[in-house]
Amino acid sequence: MIIKSKPLSPFFIKCFGFIIGLVFKRRSNKLIVKTVDLKPNHSYILMCNHFSFWDGFWAFYMCYKYFNKPGGVKRIYAMSLKKQMLKNKWLQYIGSFSVEPGKRSIQESFDYAAEILSQPGNLLLFYPQGKLESMHVRNIKFDEGLYEIVTRIKGDCQLIWCSNVVEYFESLRPTLHATMLDCGTNHDFNFDELKQKVNKHHIKCIESNIRYTDEGITYK
């Protein structure tokens, strides 16, 4: 049995987002975000590369800052490992629901995610790598979970990718470069094409957002 979420209301999304923003201002140099336009009357999947403890907070803040507008995001959800939710029970109260890879209950998690995304205004934070990896990996590997969820959605859902890259350079505090990519909707979803599109985008972000050094590697 999965642990279902108890998402924040729009009012508490604003409160929580404001608090996260204050934390980031104290701990970060700046946040540079290149957004995409939201399609009205859709639900949304915001996919990000997964490289740190802060990933969920960064994504939540970006949703609050750029997507929390009339006609945009109303509720924010996230898929989290069940063992993490059992250790951190507060995750349930900010929109997390559980998943157990390799267990029969994973199908219930996919159905629950699709049910959420069948309602306009809901947003699911999703990390397709399924595990922590360096932000500088040159190939984002997608687990099959995204395919399982998207193909079960009944309604209109927009898919958005965001490549997050952190650098310090001459500052004592980090700068986060967050560059989004509109990946279409569930109606024109092609898993293989999406993976290729995301990886080309991610390479460009690494090249343009950091002082990129030619490593003699060609990416097609």
N, C-alpha and C positions, 0 to 999 in steps of 0.2 A: 504494500500500500504506500502511495506517495504522500508526502507532506505538502498540502496545498498552501497557496500564498494568501496573505492578507495585505493587499497592496495599499499604499498610502493614498489618501484622497488628494485632489488637486491642491487644496490648501496646505496640506502637510508636505506635498512635493515641493512647494515653494519654500516652506520653512526649512526643510532638510537641505534643499539645494542652496539656500542662502548660507546655511551653516558650513556646508562643504566649501562654498566659495571663499568664505573667510579663512578656512584652514589652508586652502590652496594659495591664497594671497600671502600667508605667512611663511609657507614652506616652498613656494615655487617662484621662479623669476617671472614667467609669463606663460599664458596659454594661447597658442595660435591655432585657430580653428577655421577650416574651409568647409562650409556646410553645403548641403544640397536642399533643393526645394521639396517640401513634403507634398504628396498628393492628397488632396482633401478627401474626406470620407473613406479613408483607408485605415487599416491597422499597419503596424510597422515592426520589422525585425532590424535591429541595429547590431550588426556583427562587427567585432573588433579583434585584433590580435591580442593574445593573452600572455603577458610577460611579468606581471607584478601584482602584489596585494592591492595596489591602488586602482587597478583597471576598472572595477565596478563603480568606484567613487567618481573617477573621471567621466565615465560614460553617463552616470546618473546626472552629474553636473551639466554635461553638454545637453542632455535631454531637457533639463530644467531651464538652461540658459537660452537655447535656440529652438526647441521644439514645443515648449510649454506655452502655446498660444491658442487663442480661440480657433476652433476647427482642427487643432493639432492633437498632441498627445494628452490623454486624460488619465491613464493609469500606466505605471511602469512595472514590468515583471522581469524576473531573471531565473534562469535554470541553474541550480546549484547542486553539487554532490550531496547526497543524503547524509553521509558521515560528517560533512562540514556543518550541515544544518542541525544535526543532533548536538554538535559541540557548541554551535552559536545559534541559539534559539531565536535571537533577535532578527536573523535574516528573514524569517517568515513574515515579519511585520513590516518589511520594506519591499515586499513583492516577490521574494524568492520562493520557488517550489522545487521539490527534490527530484533527482534522477539518480539511478543506480546502474551504471553501465554493466552489461553482462547478466543482469537480472531480468526476470520476466516482467517486473513492474515498469521497465523502461518503456514498454508500449503504452502503459497508462500515462506516463509522463509526456510522451509524444502526443497522445490524444488530448491531454489537458492543455498543452501548449497550442495546439491547433484550435481548440475551443476558444481560448483567450484571443487568438489572432483572427477569429471569425467575427469579432466585434470591433467596429470602427473606433479609433481613438486609443486602442491598447497598443503598447509597445513592449516587445520582448528583447532584452539584452541577451545576446547569444555569442558564445566564444567557440567557433567551429573547430578550433584545434583540439579542444577537449582536455588540454593540459598546458602547463606553463612552459614557454619556450622563450629564448632570447628575442628581444625586439628587433634584432638585426638579422634574423633568419631570412634567407632569400627565397624561400618557398613555403607558403602557408598551406599546410595539409588539412583538408576538411574531413572530419568524421561524417558518417552517413546520417547522423541525426538531423542535420539541416534538411536533407532530402525527405526524410520521414515526416518532418513537421510540415514543410511547405506543401507537399502533395496531399495533405489532409485538410488544409484550410478551406473553409466554405465562406467565400466573401472576397473582398479586395484587400490585398496586403502588399505593401511596398517594402522591398529589400534594400537595405543600405549597408555598405561596408565602410569602416573607418580604420585607416592605418595610423597608429599612434607611435611616435618616435620621440624619445627623451634624450636631450643632450645638455651638458653643462657649459662647455667651452670656457670662456673667461669669467663666468659667473660662479658664485658659491652655491647658487640654487638652480635647480633644473628648469629648462624650458620644454614644454610639451607641444609638439607639432601634431595636430589631429587633422587628417585630410580625408574627407568623406567621398564616397562614390555611389551614385544611384545605380543599383543593380536590377532595376525593373520591378516587375510585380510577380505574384504567384501564377498569373495567367500566361506569362511568357517565360516561365522558369525553365532553364536548361542547366542542369547541375554542372556538367562538364564545361560549358561555356562560361558559367559564372566563376568557376575556379580559375580558369585561364585569365579572365578579365580582372579578377581581384589580384592575382599574382603580378600581372603587368603593372597594375596600379600601385601595388606595394613597393615594387622595385623602383618605380619613378619617385615615390615618396622618399625612399631612402636616399636616392641620388640627389634630389632637390632640397631636402630639408636638413641634410647634414653636409659637412665638408667632405664630400665623397671622393675617395681615392680609387683610381682604376685598378681593379684586382686582376685584370687580364681574363675575366670570365664573361662569356657571352650568354645572354638570356634571350630566348626566342618566345 
